[in-house]
Amino acid sequence: MIEVDDVVKGLGYTRSTAYRYLKELCAAGLLRPTVQAGQYALGARIVELERLLELTDPLYRAGRDILEKVRSHEGSLLLQSLNQNNQVLCIYKKGPDVLEHAGAQVALTRSRGVPFPLFRGAASLVILACLSSHRIRQTYLADAQQIAEAGLGQDWEEFRARMAAIRKRGYAVSRTEGKRPLVVGIAVPIHLPAPDQKRVIGSIVQVCAGDQSPTQEATAVKRLMAAAQQIAQQYLSFSQVPSSHRSNGARASTASPFKDWQLIS
């Protein structure tokens, strides 16, 4: 729930300005008022946008199609996407939200729609390691203290070496510290095929409860890499403009896959 007081306190607006913005968001369908005065919930337009993402986002569509065919054994498979705020977001998940091992249970923290920083967990690190040196450097400068606390390097040189090692190995592994049962994440990047093979568009991570043997880890990496390659190929096919849109130059530029949708005006 969102309250007017939260908007006033968080954004520094006056109450009248906060009410005006909230009213505009309600008019757009992004929020809706509740029975409690001054309190708002997400609106129906969010559901429409969710459906639109399922129909049009090439990474979501490719990942969903491929991961449904991948055997995940006892864990969960998560498809990650890098957003514009240098965060990694789970956009699709196959498997349980709660993992069990040796009679103990643990809930997944990397749930769908929850953003994570680039330096937290295997799913994020494997993406960060494949970005440009400039992006890696900027990430370190912005969060050097948190990176050091995460055990990823006490200085730039140590952190850069860790990223280079992940990039060379081709996958990343993370293990929870101080939690039982132990949760292990094994992640691989999703690279576009040549000539854009240096571009990383996301990652796949397998999350399991209980430590993995070297054989289990190697098997998981092989399976995930094969899935990542298939997702990249299908991503390209979903990203291609239909021939009907290319056949008429002037008309092609105005054609929209959203013509049957009432989008936010």
MIDOSE-1310 file (N, C-alpha, C; in nm, 2 decimals, decimal comma, always signed):
residues 265
miev	+0,08/-0,12/+0,00/+0,00/+0,00/+0,00/+0,09/+0,13/+0,00; +0,04/+0,23/-0,06/+0,11/+0,36/-0,07/+0,02/+0,46/+0,00; +0,08/+0,54/+0,09/+0,00/+0,64/+0,16/+0,05/+0,78/+0,13; -0,03/+0,87/+0,14/+0,01/+1,01/+0,10/+0,13/+1,05/+0,19
ddvv	+0,12/+1,02/+0,31/+0,23/+1,06/+0,40/+0,37/+1,00/+0,36; +0,36/+0,88/+0,30/+0,49/+0,82/+0,24/+0,54/+0,90/+0,13; +0,46/+0,95/+0,04/+0,50/+1,03/-0,07/+0,55/+1,16/-0,02; +0,49/+1,22/+0,07/+0,53/+1,35/+0,13/+0,67/+1,34/+0,19
kglg	+0,68/+1,23/+0,27/+0,81/+1,21/+0,34/+0,92/+1,17/+0,25; +0,89/+1,08/+0,16/+0,99/+1,02/+0,07/+1,04/+1,11/-0,04; +0,95/+1,19/-0,09/+0,99/+1,28/-0,21/+0,99/+1,42/-0,18; +0,95/+1,46/-0,05/+0,96/+1,60/-0,01/+0,86/+1,69/-0,07
ytrs	+0,74/+1,63/-0,12/+0,64/+1,71/-0,18/+0,55/+1,77/-0,06; +0,47/+1,87/-0,10/+0,37/+1,92/-0,01/+0,25/+1,82/-0,02; +0,16/+1,82/+0,07/+0,05/+1,72/+0,06/-0,04/+1,75/-0,06; -0,06/+1,88/-0,09/-0,14/+1,91/-0,21/-0,08/+1,85/-0,34
tayr	+0,06/+1,87/-0,35/+0,13/+1,82/-0,47/+0,13/+1,67/-0,47; +0,14/+1,60/-0,36/+0,14/+1,46/-0,35/+0,00/+1,41/-0,39; -0,10/+1,47/-0,34/-0,24/+1,43/-0,39/-0,26/+1,44/-0,54; -0,20/+1,55/-0,59/-0,22/+1,58/-0,73/-0,15/+1,47/-0,82
ylke	-0,03/+1,43/-0,78/+0,04/+1,33/-0,85/-0,03/+1,19/-0,84; -0,08/+1,16/-0,72/-0,14/+1,04/-0,69/-0,27/+1,03/-0,77; -0,34/+1,14/-0,79/-0,46/+1,15/-0,87/-0,43/+1,12/-1,01; -0,32/+1,18/-1,06/-0,28/+1,15/-1,20/-0,25/+1,01/-1,22
lcaa	-0,18/+0,94/-1,13/-0,15/+0,80/-1,14/-0,27/+0,72/-1,14; -0,37/+0,76/-1,06/-0,50/+0,68/-1,06/-0,57/+0,70/-1,19; -0,57/+0,82/-1,25/-0,63/+0,84/-1,38/-0,57/+0,76/-1,49; -0,44/+0,73/-1,47/-0,37/+0,65/-1,57/-0,39/+0,50/-1,55
gllr	-0,45/+0,47/-1,43/-0,47/+0,33/-1,40/-0,36/+0,26/-1,33; -0,25/+0,33/-1,30/-0,14/+0,27/-1,23/-0,16/+0,25/-1,08; -0,25/+0,34/-1,03/-0,29/+0,33/-0,88/-0,44/+0,33/-0,88; -0,49/+0,29/-0,76/-0,63/+0,30/-0,73/-0,65/+0,33/-0,58
ptvq	-0,74/+0,41/-0,55/-0,77/+0,44/-0,41/-0,83/+0,32/-0,34; -0,80/+0,30/-0,21/-0,86/+0,20/-0,13/-0,97/+0,26/-0,05; -1,03/+0,18/+0,03/-1,14/+0,23/+0,12/-1,09/+0,32/+0,23; -0,96/+0,30/+0,26/-0,89/+0,39/+0,36/-0,85/+0,52/+0,30
agqy	-0,89/+0,63/+0,35/-0,86/+0,76/+0,30/-0,71/+0,78/+0,30; -0,66/+0,83/+0,18/-0,52/+0,86/+0,17/-0,43/+0,74/+0,15; -0,49/+0,63/+0,11/-0,42/+0,51/+0,09/-0,45/+0,45/-0,05; -0,34/+0,40/-0,12/-0,36/+0,36/-0,26/-0,29/+0,23/-0,28
alga	-0,35/+0,15/-0,38/-0,29/+0,02/-0,42/-0,26/+0,03/-0,56; -0,19/-0,07/-0,61/-0,16/-0,08/-0,76/-0,29/-0,09/-0,84; -0,29/-0,03/-0,95/-0,41/-0,03/-1,04/-0,41/-0,14/-1,14; -0,52/-0,15/-1,21/-0,54/-0,26/-1,31/-0,45/-0,25/-1,43
rive	-0,40/-0,13/-1,45/-0,31/-0,11/-1,57/-0,18/-0,19/-1,55; -0,14/-0,21/-1,43/-0,02/-0,29/-1,40/-0,04/-0,43/-1,45; -0,16/-0,48/-1,44/-0,19/-0,62/-1,49/-0,18/-0,62/-1,64; -0,23/-0,51/-1,70/-0,22/-0,50/-1,85/-0,08/-0,50/-1,90
lerl	+0,00/-0,42/-1,83/+0,14/-0,41/-1,86/+0,22/-0,55/-1,84; +0,18/-0,62/-1,74/+0,24/-0,75/-1,72/+0,20/-0,84/-1,84; +0,08/-0,84/-1,88/+0,04/-0,92/-1,99/+0,11/-0,88/-2,12; +0,13/-0,75/-2,14/+0,20/-0,69/-2,25/+0,35/-0,74/-2,25
lelt	+0,41/-0,74/-2,14/+0,55/-0,79/-2,13/+0,55/-0,94/-2,17; +0,46/-1,02/-2,12/+0,46/-1,16/-2,16/+0,45/-1,18/-2,31; +0,37/-1,09/-2,37/+0,35/-1,11/-2,52/+0,46/-1,06/-2,60; +0,54/-0,96/-2,55/+0,63/-0,88/-2,64/+0,77/-0,89/-2,60
dply	+0,81/-0,91/-2,47/+0,95/-0,90/-2,43/+1,02/-1,02/-2,49; +1,12/-1,01/-2,57/+1,19/-1,12/-2,63/+1,27/-1,21/-2,53; +1,33/-1,15/-2,43/+1,40/-1,23/-2,33/+1,30/-1,31/-2,25; +1,19/-1,25/-2,21/+1,09/-1,32/-2,13/+1,04/-1,44/-2,21
ragr	+1,00/-1,41/-2,33/+0,94/-1,52/-2,42/+1,04/-1,63/-2,44; +1,16/-1,59/-2,48/+1,26/-1,70/-2,51/+1,30/-1,78/-2,38; +1,31/-1,71/-2,27/+1,35/-1,77/-2,15/+1,24/-1,87/-2,10; +1,12/-1,82/-2,10/+1,00/-1,91/-2,06/+1,00/-2,03/-2,15
dile	+1,01/-2,02/-2,28/+1,00/-2,13/-2,36/+1,11/-2,24/-2,34; +1,23/-2,19/-2,32/+1,35/-2,28/-2,30/+1,35/-2,34/-2,16; +1,33/-2,25/-2,06/+1,34/-2,30/-1,93/+1,24/-2,41/-1,89; +1,12/-2,40/-1,95/+1,02/-2,50/-1,93/+1,06/-2,64/-1,97
kvrs	+1,16/-2,65/-2,06/+1,21/-2,77/-2,11/+1,33/-2,82/-2,03; +1,39/-2,74/-1,95/+1,51/-2,77/-1,87/+1,48/-2,84/-1,74; +1,55/-2,95/-1,72/+1,53/-3,02/-1,59/+1,60/-2,95/-1,48; +1,52/-2,91/-1,38/+1,58/-2,83/-1,27/+1,60/-2,91/-1,14
hegs	+1,57/-3,04/-1,15/+1,59/-3,13/-1,03/+1,52/-3,08/-0,91; +1,60/-3,06/-0,80/+1,53/-3,02/-0,67/+1,53/-2,87/-0,65; +1,59/-2,79/-0,73/+1,60/-2,65/-0,71/+1,50/-2,57/-0,80; +1,53/-2,44/-0,82/+1,46/-2,35/-0,90/+1,55/-2,29/-1,00
lllq	+1,49/-2,26/-1,12/+1,56/-2,19/-1,23/+1,50/-2,05/-1,24; +1,59/-1,95/-1,25/+1,55/-1,81/-1,25/+1,62/-1,74/-1,37; +1,54/-1,67/-1,45/+1,59/-1,59/-1,56/+1,60/-1,45/-1,51; +1,72/-1,39/-1,53/+1,76/-1,26/-1,48/+1,78/-1,16/-1,60
slnq	+1,73/-1,04/-1,58/+1,75/-0,93/-1,68/+1,82/-0,81/-1,61; +1,91/-0,75/-1,69/+1,98/-0,63/-1,64/+1,89/-0,50/-1,68; +1,85/-0,43/-1,57/+1,77/-0,31/-1,61/+1,86/-0,18/-1,62; +1,80/-0,07/-1,65/+1,87/+0,05/-1,67/+1,93/+0,12/-1,55
nnqv	+1,89/+0,07/-1,43/+1,94/+0,12/-1,31/+2,06/+0,04/-1,25; +2,12/-0,04/-1,34/+2,23/-0,12/-1,30/+2,19/-0,22/-1,19; +2,07/-0,27/-1,20/+2,02/-0,37/-1,11/+1,98/-0,50/-1,19; +1,98/-0,61/-1,13/+1,95/-0,73/-1,19/+1,81/-0,78/-1,14
lciy	+1,72/-0,81/-1,23/+1,58/-0,84/-1,20/+1,54/-0,97/-1,24; +1,48/-1,05/-1,16/+1,43/-1,18/-1,20/+1,30/-1,16/-1,27; +1,29/-1,20/-1,40/+1,17/-1,18/-1,48/+1,09/-1,31/-1,50; +1,15/-1,42/-1,47/+1,08/-1,55/-1,49/+1,14/-1,65/-1,39
kkgp	+1,06/-1,74/-1,33/+1,10/-1,84/-1,24/+1,03/-1,97/-1,27; +1,11/-2,08/-1,27/+1,05/-2,21/-1,27/+1,10/-2,29/-1,15; +1,00/-2,34/-1,07/+1,03/-2,41/-0,95/+0,97/-2,35/-0,83; +1,00/-2,41/-0,71/+0,94/-2,36/-0,59/+0,99/-2,23/-0,53
dvle	+0,91/-2,16/-0,45/+0,96/-2,04/-0,38/+1,03/-2,08/-0,25; +1,01/-2,20/-0,20/+1,07/-2,24/-0,08/+1,14/-2,37/-0,11; +1,27/-2,38/-0,07/+1,35/-2,50/-0,09/+1,37/-2,57/+0,04; +1,38/-2,71/+0,02/+1,39/-2,79/+0,14/+1,52/-2,88/+0,13
haga	+1,58/-2,90/+0,25/+1,70/-2,98/+0,25/+1,72/-3,03/+0,39; +1,73/-3,16/+0,41/+1,75/-3,22/+0,54/+1,65/-3,18/+0,65; +1,53/-3,17/+0,61/+1,42/-3,13/+0,70/+1,41/-2,98/+0,73; +1,49/-2,90/+0,67/+1,48/-2,76/+0,69/+1,44/-2,69/+0,56
qval	+1,38/-2,57/+0,58/+1,32/-2,50/+0,46/+1,39/-2,36/+0,46; +1,40/-2,31/+0,34/+1,45/-2,17/+0,32/+1,38/-2,11/+0,20; +1,33/-1,98/+0,22/+1,26/-1,91/+0,11/+1,36/-1,84/+0,02; +1,33/-1,84/-0,11/+1,42/-1,77/-0,20/+1,40/-1,62/-0,19
trsr	+1,51/-1,55/-0,18/+1,51/-1,41/-0,17/+1,50/-1,34/-0,31; +1,56/-1,41/-0,41/+1,56/-1,36/-0,54/+1,44/-1,40/-0,62; +1,33/-1,34/-0,57/+1,20/-1,37/-0,63/+1,17/-1,28/-0,75; +1,07/-1,32/-0,83/+1,04/-1,25/-0,95/+1,00/-1,11/-0,92
gvpf	+1,06/-1,01/-0,99/+1,03/-0,87/-0,97/+1,11/-0,80/-0,86; +1,20/-0,87/-0,79/+1,28/-0,81/-0,69/+1,42/-0,77/-0,74; +1,45/-0,65/-0,75/+1,58/-0,60/-0,80/+1,70/-0,63/-0,71; +1,81/-0,67/-0,76/+1,93/-0,70/-0,68/+2,05/-0,62/-0,74
plfr	+2,14/-0,57/-0,66/+2,26/-0,50/-0,71/+2,35/-0,60/-0,80; +2,43/-0,54/-0,88/+2,51/-0,61/-0,97/+2,62/-0,70/-0,90; +2,65/-0,67/-0,77/+2,75/-0,74/-0,70/+2,70/-0,84/-0,60; +2,57/-0,87/-0,60/+2,52/-0,96/-0,50/+2,46/-1,09/-0,57
gaas	+2,53/-1,20/-0,54/+2,48/-1,33/-0,58/+2,54/-1,37/-0,72; +2,54/-1,50/-0,75/+2,60/-1,55/-0,87/+2,52/-1,49/-0,99; +2,39/-1,48/-0,99/+2,31/-1,44/-1,10/+2,35/-1,30/-1,14; +2,38/-1,21/-1,05/+2,43/-1,07/-1,08/+2,57/-1,07/-1,12
lvil	+2,66/-1,14/-1,04/+2,80/-1,13/-1,07/+2,84/-1,18/-1,21; +2,77/-1,28/-1,26/+2,80/-1,34/-1,39/+2,77/-1,24/-1,50; +2,67/-1,15/-1,47/+2,64/-1,04/-1,57/+2,74/-0,93/-1,56; +2,77/-0,89/-1,44/+2,87/-0,78/-1,42/+3,00/-0,82/-1,48
acls	+3,05/-0,94/-1,46/+3,18/-0,98/-1,51/+3,19/-0,97/-1,66; +3,07/-0,98/-1,73/+3,07/-0,97/-1,88/+3,05/-0,83/-1,93; +3,03/-0,73/-1,85/+3,01/-0,60/-1,89/+3,15/-0,54/-1,93; +3,14/-0,42/-1,98/+3,27/-0,35/-2,02/+3,35/-0,31/-1,90
shri	+3,48/-0,29/-1,91/+3,57/-0,26/-1,80/+3,52/-0,13/-1,74; +3,47/-0,04/-1,82/+3,42/+0,09/-1,77/+3,30/+0,07/-1,68; +3,20/-0,02/-1,72/+3,09/-0,04/-1,63/+3,13/-0,11/-1,50; +3,22/-0,20/-1,51/+3,27/-0,27/-1,39/+3,33/-0,17/-1,29
rqty	+3,41/-0,08/-1,35/+3,48/+0,02/-1,27/+3,38/+0,11/-1,21; +3,28/+0,16/-1,28/+3,18/+0,25/-1,23/+3,10/+0,18/-1,11; +3,07/+0,05/-1,13/+3,00/-0,02/-1,02/+3,08/-0,03/-0,90; +3,21/-0,05/-0,91/+3,30/-0,05/-0,79/+3,31/+0,08/-0,73
lada	+3,33/+0,19/-0,80/+3,34/+0,32/-0,74/+3,21/+0,36/-0,67; +3,10/+0,32/-0,72/+2,97/+0,35/-0,66/+2,94/+0,28/-0,53; +3,00/+0,15/-0,52/+2,96/+0,07/-0,41/+3,08/-0,01/-0,35; +3,19/+0,06/-0,34/+3,32/-0,01/-0,30/+3,30/-0,07/-0,16
qqia	+3,24/+0,00/-0,07/+3,23/-0,05/+0,07/+3,14/-0,17/+0,08; +3,03/-0,17/+0,01/+2,94/-0,29/+0,01/+3,01/-0,41/-0,06; +3,08/-0,38/-0,17/+3,16/-0,48/-0,24/+3,26/-0,55/-0,15; +3,33/-0,47/-0,07/+3,43/-0,52/+0,03/+3,36/-0,60/+0,13
eagl	+3,24/-0,55/+0,18/+3,17/-0,63/+0,29/+3,12/-0,76/+0,23; +3,09/-0,77/+0,10/+3,05/-0,89/+0,04/+3,16/-0,99/+0,01; +3,28/-0,95/+0,05/+3,40/-1,04/+0,03/+3,45/-1,05/-0,12; +3,42/-0,94/-0,20/+3,45/-0,95/-0,34/+3,58/-0,87/-0,37
gqdw	+3,64/-0,81/-0,27/+3,76/-0,74/-0,29/+3,78/-0,62/-0,20; +3,89/-0,60/-0,14/+3,92/-0,49/-0,05/+3,96/-0,36/-0,13; +4,00/-0,38/-0,26/+4,04/-0,27/-0,34/+4,00/-0,30/-0,49; +4,02/-0,20/-0,57/+3,98/-0,22/-0,71/+4,05/-0,33/-0,78
eefr	+4,18/-0,35/-0,76/+4,26/-0,45/-0,83/+4,21/-0,59/-0,79; +4,18/-0,61/-0,66/+4,13/-0,74/-0,62/+3,99/-0,77/-0,68; +3,90/-0,67/-0,68/+3,77/-0,68/-0,74/+3,78/-0,71/-0,89; +3,86/-0,64/-0,96/+3,88/-0,66/-1,10/+3,93/-0,80/-1,13
arma	+4,02/-0,85/-1,05/+4,07/-0,99/-1,07/+3,96/-1,09/-1,05; +3,87/-1,06/-0,95/+3,76/-1,16/-0,93/+3,66/-1,16/-1,05; +3,64/-1,04/-1,10/+3,55/-1,03/-1,22/+3,62/-1,10/-1,34; +3,75/-1,08/-1,36/+3,82/-1,15/-1,47/+3,81/-1,30/-1,46
airk	+3,82/-1,35/-1,33/+3,82/-1,49/-1,31/+3,68/-1,55/-1,35; +3,58/-1,48/-1,31/+3,44/-1,53/-1,34/+3,42/-1,53/-1,49; +3,47/-1,42/-1,56/+3,45/-1,41/-1,70/+3,53/-1,52/-1,78; +3,65/-1,55/-1,73/+3,73/-1,66/-1,79/+3,66/-1,79/-1,77
rgya	+3,61/-1,82/-1,65/+3,55/-1,95/-1,62/+3,42/-1,97/-1,69; +3,35/-1,86/-1,71/+3,22/-1,87/-1,79/+3,10/-1,89/-1,70; +3,11/-1,89/-1,57/+3,00/-1,91/-1,48/+3,04/-1,86/-1,34; +2,94/-1,84/-1,26/+2,96/-1,79/-1,12/+2,89/-1,88/-1,02
vsrt	+2,94/-1,90/-0,90/+2,88/-1,98/-0,80/+2,88/-1,89/-0,67; +2,76/-1,89/-0,60/+2,75/-1,82/-0,47/+2,69/-1,92/-0,37; +2,73/-1,90/-0,24/+2,68/-1,98/-0,13/+2,64/-1,89/-0,02; +2,53/-1,91/+0,04/+2,49/-1,83/+0,15/+2,58/-1,85/+0,27
egkr	+2,60/-1,75/+0,35/+2,69/-1,76/+0,47/+2,60/-1,75/+0,59; +2,62/-1,85/+0,68/+2,55/-1,85/+0,81/+2,41/-1,89/+0,81; +2,36/-1,94/+0,70/+2,22/-1,99/+0,69/+2,21/-2,14/+0,67; +2,11/-2,20/+0,73/+2,09/-2,34/+0,72/+1,94/-2,36/+0,68
plvv	+1,92/-2,43/+0,57/+2,02/-2,50/+0,49/+2,09/-2,41/+0,40; +2,21/-2,45/+0,36/+2,29/-2,38/+0,27/+2,22/-2,37/+0,14; +2,23/-2,25/+0,08/+2,17/-2,23/-0,05/+2,28/-2,19/-0,15; +2,28/-2,27/-0,26/+2,39/-2,25/-0,36/+2,32/-2,20/-0,49
giav	+2,39/-2,10/-0,55/+2,34/-2,05/-0,68/+2,45/-2,07/-0,79; +2,41/-2,13/-0,90/+2,51/-2,15/-1,01/+2,45/-2,08/-1,13; +2,52/-1,98/-1,18/+2,47/-1,89/-1,29/+2,56/-1,88/-1,41; +2,50/-1,87/-1,53/+2,57/-1,85/-1,65/+2,51/-1,73/-1,72
pihl	+2,60/-1,66/-1,80/+2,54/-1,54/-1,87/+2,47/-1,58/-2,00; +2,39/-1,49/-2,05/+2,32/-1,51/-2,18/+2,38/-1,41/-2,27; +2,47/-1,46/-2,36/+2,53/-1,38/-2,46/+2,46/-1,39/-2,60; +2,45/-1,28/-2,66/+2,40/-1,28/-2,80/+2,50/-1,35/-2,89
papd	+2,46/-1,42/-2,99/+2,55/-1,49/-3,09/+2,63/-1,38/-3,17; +2,73/-1,42/-3,24/+2,81/-1,33/-3,32/+2,71/-1,26/-3,42; +2,73/-1,14/-3,46/+2,85/-1,05/-3,43/+2,84/-0,98/-3,30; +2,73/-1,00/-3,22/+2,71/-0,93/-3,10/+2,74/-1,01/-2,98
qkrv	+2,84/-1,11/-2,99/+2,86/-1,20/-2,89/+2,92/-1,15/-2,76; +2,97/-1,02/-2,76/+3,02/-0,96/-2,64/+2,91/-0,90/-2,56; +2,79/-0,89/-2,61/+2,68/-0,83/-2,54/+2,60/-0,93/-2,46; +2,59/-0,90/-2,33/+2,52/-0,99/-2,23/+2,39/-0,93/-2,21
igsi	+2,28/-1,01/-2,22/+2,14/-0,96/-2,21/+2,08/-1,01/-2,08; +2,14/-1,10/-2,01/+2,08/-1,15/-1,88/+2,16/-1,27/-1,83; +2,10/-1,35/-1,75/+2,16/-1,47/-1,70/+2,06/-1,57/-1,65; +2,10/-1,70/-1,64/+2,02/-1,80/-1,58/+2,09/-1,85/-1,46
vqvc	+2,01/-1,87/-1,35/+2,07/-1,92/-1,23/+1,99/-2,04/-1,18; +2,06/-2,14/-1,14/+1,99/-2,26/-1,07/+2,02/-2,24/-0,92; +1,92/-2,24/-0,84/+1,93/-2,22/-0,70/+1,88/-2,35/-0,63; +1,97/-2,41/-0,55/+1,95/-2,54/-0,48/+1,98/-2,52/-0,33
agdq	+1,91/-2,60/-0,25/+1,94/-2,61/-0,11/+2,03/-2,73/-0,08; +2,14/-2,70/-0,01/+2,24/-2,81/+0,02/+2,35/-2,79/-0,08; +2,48/-2,82/-0,03/+2,59/-2,80/-0,12/+2,59/-2,89/-0,24; +2,66/-2,85/-0,34/+2,67/-2,93/-0,46/+2,81/-2,99/-0,48
sptq	+2,82/-3,12/-0,52/+2,94/-3,18/-0,54/+3,00/-3,12/-0,67; +3,13/-3,14/-0,69/+3,19/-3,09/-0,82/+3,13/-3,15/-0,94; +3,08/-3,27/-0,94/+3,02/-3,34/-1,05/+2,88/-3,27/-1,07; +2,81/-3,25/-0,96/+2,68/-3,19/-0,98/+2,69/-3,04/-1,03
eata	+2,79/-2,97/-0,98/+2,81/-2,84/-1,03/+2,85/-2,84/-1,18; +2,93/-2,92/-1,22/+2,97/-2,93/-1,36/+2,85/-2,97/-1,45; +2,77/-3,06/-1,40/+2,65/-3,10/-1,48/+2,55/-2,98/-1,49; +2,54/-2,91/-1,38/+2,45/-2,79/-1,38/+2,50/-2,68/-1,48
vkrl	+2,63/-2,66/-1,48/+2,69/-2,56/-1,57/+2,66/-2,59/-1,71; +2,69/-2,72/-1,74/+2,67/-2,77/-1,88/+2,53/-2,75/-1,93; +2,43/-2,79/-1,84/+2,29/-2,78/-1,87/+2,25/-2,63/-1,89; +2,30/-2,54/-1,80/+2,26/-2,40/-1,81/+2,32/-2,33/-1,93
maaa	+2,45/-2,37/-1,96/+2,51/-2,30/-2,08/+2,44/-2,34/-2,21; +2,39/-2,47/-2,22/+2,32/-2,51/-2,33/+2,18/-2,43/-2,34; +2,12/-2,41/-2,23/+1,99/-2,34/-2,22/+2,01/-2,19/-2,26; +2,12/-2,13/-2,21/+2,15/-1,99/-2,24/+2,18/-1,97/-2,39
qqia	+2,24/-2,06/-2,45/+2,27/-2,05/-2,59/+2,13/-2,06/-2,67; +2,05/-2,15/-2,63/+1,92/-2,16/-2,70/+1,83/-2,03/-2,67; +1,84/-1,98/-2,55/+1,76/-1,85/-2,52/+1,81/-1,74/-2,61; +1,95/-1,73/-2,63/+2,00/-1,62/-2,71/+1,96/-1,63/-2,85
qqyl	+1,95/-1,75/-2,91/+1,91/-1,77/-3,04/+1,76/-1,74/-3,06; +1,68/-1,78/-2,97/+1,54/-1,75/-2,97/+1,51/-1,61/-2,95; +1,59/-1,54/-2,86/+1,58/-1,40/-2,84/+1,59/-1,32/-2,97; +1,69/-1,36/-3,05/+1,71/-1,29/-3,18/+1,59/-1,31/-3,27
sfsq	+1,54/-1,43/-3,27/+1,42/-1,46/-3,36/+1,30/-1,38/-3,32; +1,28/-1,37/-3,19/+1,17/-1,29/-3,14/+1,19/-1,14/-3,15; +1,31/-1,10/-3,16/+1,34/-0,95/-3,18/+1,34/-0,90/-3,32; +1,33/-0,99/-3,42/+1,33/-0,96/-3,56/+1,19/-0,89/-3,59
vpss	+1,20/-0,79/-3,68/+1,08/-0,72/-3,72/+1,01/-0,81/-3,82; +0,88/-0,84/-3,81/+0,81/-0,92/-3,90/+0,82/-0,87/-4,05; +0,82/-0,96/-4,14/+0,84/-0,92/-4,28/+0,73/-0,83/-4,32; +0,61/-0,84/-4,27/+0,49/-0,75/-4,30/+0,52/-0,61/-4,27
hrsn	+0,61/-0,59/-4,16/+0,64/-0,46/-4,12/+0,75/-0,40/-4,20; +0,83/-0,48/-4,27/+0,94/-0,44/-4,35/+0,90/-0,41/-4,50; +0,79/-0,47/-4,54/+0,76/-0,47/-4,68/+0,72/-0,33/-4,73; +0,67/-0,25/-4,65/+0,63/-0,11/-4,69/+0,70/-0,01/-4,60
gara	+0,80/+0,05/-4,66/+0,89/+0,14/-4,58/+0,82/+0,24/-4,49; +0,74/+0,32/-4,55/+0,67/+0,43/-4,48/+0,58/+0,37/-4,37; +0,50/+0,27/-4,42/+0,40/+0,21/-4,32/+0,47/+0,13/-4,22; +0,59/+0,07/-4,25/+0,66/-0,01/-4,15/+0,70/+0,07/-4,03
stas	+0,74/+0,19/-4,05/+0,79/+0,27/-3,94/+0,68/+0,30/-3,84; +0,55/+0,30/-3,88/+0,44/+0,34/-3,80/+0,37/+0,21/-3,74; +0,40/+0,10/-3,80/+0,33/-0,03/-3,75/+0,37/-0,05/-3,61; +0,27/-0,10/-3,53/+0,30/-0,12/-3,39/+0,24/-0,25/-3,34
pfkd	+0,31/-0,33/-3,27/+0,26/-0,45/-3,22/+0,16/-0,43/-3,11; +0,14/-0,30/-3,06/+0,05/-0,27/-2,95/-0,08/-0,21/-3,00; -0,11/-0,22/-3,13/-0,22/-0,15/-3,19/-0,36/-0,19/-3,13; -0,37/-0,31/-3,07/-0,49/-0,35/-3,01/-0,50/-0,32/-2,86
wqli	-0,39/-0,25/-2,81/-0,39/-0,23/-2,67/-0,41/-0,08/-2,64; -0,48/-0,05/-2,53/-0,50/+0,08/-2,49/-0,39/+0,12/-2,39; -0,28/+0,18/-2,44/-0,17/+0,21/-2,35/-0,19/+0,34/-2,28; -0,10/+0,36/-2,19/-0,10/+0,49/-2,11/-0,09/+0,61/-2,20
s	-0,18/+0,70/-2,19/-0,17/+0,82/-2,28/-0,09/+0,93/-2,21
